[in-house]
């Protein structure tokens, strides 16, 4: 499945109480919401967001969620694929940060104004 980028012009215009979602936008939002609906993945997003500099190494996320590295990496991949997190490889470690544009689009969409 190809990843769809959420652009800034879309962010400002589509709200829950505005125009109905297109089929394509509904699929994009469903993928994002499905990714963050899992308690472990929601916790990972929170951990990354609250970490210093709003980014965290995968090695910093293993102990707080109480799961092994392969399981944590699997959850992080789902979040990256859904466009919630960004991954940057540095040496042997991967660092994760929030994709602000995706979170802004979710916030805008869920607003009632």
N, C-alpha and C positions, 0 to 999 in steps of 0.2 A: 504494500500500500504506500502511495507517495505521500510525503509530508506536505501539508499546505501551510504556507506562511500567512500569518495574520497581519495584515498591513495597517498602518496608522489611519488611513481614511476610513476604514471599516470600523475602527475603534470608536470614532466620534459619533457614529450615526445609528448604530443598531442597539436598541434597548429592549428589554422584555416587554414593555408596554408600548413600544413603537410599532414599526412594521413587522409583520410575521417573518420569521426566519425562512431563508431559502432552504432547500433540501441540502445543499452543500454546506451552508453554515450550521445547520442542525447536526450534520454528521461530524463537523469539526468540534462543535461544543460537546457533543455526546462523547467523543473520544477523550477530550480533556477531562470532562466530569467523571468518566469511567476510570480514568487513570488516578485521579485524586480521591475517588470515593473509597478506596481501600484504606483501612486505618493505618497500616504500616507506611504506605506511600504518603498519606496526609501528614503523618508524623515526620517523615523524611523532608517534606517540603518545609514544614515548620522548623525543623532543625537547621536546614540550610539557611532559611530566612533569618533566623536568630543568631546564627554563627557570625563571628567577627568578619566584617567586610562582606556580609551576605553571600559568602561562598564557603564550601567545606570540602575537604578531602574525603574520599570514600572511607579512609582509615579512621576519620573522626565520627563516622556515622554508625559503625558496626556495634560498638558497645551500647550506645543509647537505645537502640531498637532491640538489642538482645538476639540478633540473628547472625548467622555466618556471613562471611564476605560474599560468597556466590549468590546468596539469597538477596542481600542488600543490593548488590550490583544488578541483579535481575529487576528489582523494583525501580532502581534508578534509571535503568534503560527504558522501562515503560514510561517513566516521567519525561525523559528526554525525547522519546519518540512522539509523545503527545504534545510536545512543545512547551511543557511546564518548566523544565530545567534545561540549562545549557551545560554541556560537558566539555572540559578542556583537559587534555592530556599533558602532564608535566613529568617528564621522566617516566618512572614506573607507576605513578599515581594519577588518578583522575580526580579533578576538582569540579564541583558542581555549583552552579549559581542559578538564581531565579531568572526566568525570561520575563522581564518586566512587561513587555508588550502583550504577552498572553494574559498575565494577571490583570493588566489594565483593561483588556477587552472583556474579561469575565466580569470585572467590577462594573464596567459600563453597561454590559448586557443585563446584569441583575438589578441595576438601578431602576427606579420607577419614574424618573423624570425624563 
